[in-house]
């Protein structure tokens, strides 16, 4: 296969969520001395963007989104160390987790896929993440944005507990805070003092990029 | 040897509904719930409960046996709202109510406003939740829906769910004096779109809970089709499969004829509708409605 053919096949196979083939093609591309960032930015990310666009239009469904995300994740496992060596910058680093007391993760996982598809590096802490776990992880990974997810009206108050923990740790100004989940509203996000809220996965990506741009334009380079 | 099949009795002020393994399936209408309904949320926040009237009517006409009432709107006084909604629903219909909240104070307010024998939705196998909610169930002589999950993630293995069911049954009966017949287990129905094997696990859990404990079971049945196209068809196929595995009730879409009819048809085949008399009567009623000028 030529490099062009590899990119096209990688795009197509990611779109249909063929994880084994995506990994094979990634390896074939690397064997041909293709740059890891070429594979990422010219095939994987555009493909996941297309998956997200189709999902948003209602042409793609949850399982298709999940298997495409899984296919990309397999390739990323191979590419991430190589990308780190070459010092390629991601769009930003996003730390994500479902709050303590809540075990729901489908929506959060969809958001993760959309973020990865948009070029974010996503660190997912999973479900039932206690405030001190978030603090630890923020300290360790230094993310640009942290996302709190909650599916229950009873676990939404954990947003505030997380915010208080951030304040207490003196980290509130180090990270952008986004909140989301089925019962969450803009009003609620404002009430807990979050920087951003989005109603669905694709809006999350747009909002995350906008918040990041706003923050970076404030900080002198 | 299989456990004796138990019957759960629910009541409004004037009507009794019995959930049981050898009886027609109990349809609990899911609609009175603001989750995912932005306009309804806004209305409730402004104290406007008028939408409930429409929801009650549609579900009663659709064939609901019990109505779930959930008032989980953030930044409101949920106990007050839930008590109001329950009083209102009881003025509109004589169907028993499933009082739905994860806020203990709201459950208590709902129970004290309710006239009859309610179904409480819900408690988990977590010690602190059991300690808070089971005394209320006992005090108000209600039945309780219990989810076999604890502090960790929702257990994906059938063994763990059956084990936690055993814990719930033991604690509720031995420590709180609640009758086993008044425990309704939710075997945890998860979206098939997120995990291809999830329904098979849930069906296995249902069979084992029925055989080991004889208790009734209910679950949020619309959840199974989340994220998939043509959800009504999936829901209509899933419910008869679950009923065959031992599910005796579901919190479900009682407004969509396709789904309700699938349940009624399964009742006929499972021997829960003697000689198909309920099926035949429903057919005649439909015909009469169609012929009416």
Interface residues (C-beta under 8 A of the other chain):
Chain A: X61 X62 X63 X66 X103 X106 X109 X126 X127 X128 X152 X153 X154 X156 X182 X183 X184 X185 X187 X188 X191
Chain B: X35 X36 X41 X72 X73 X74 X75 X78 X102 X103 X149 X151 X152 X153 X154 X191 X193 X194 X196 X226 X227 X228 X229
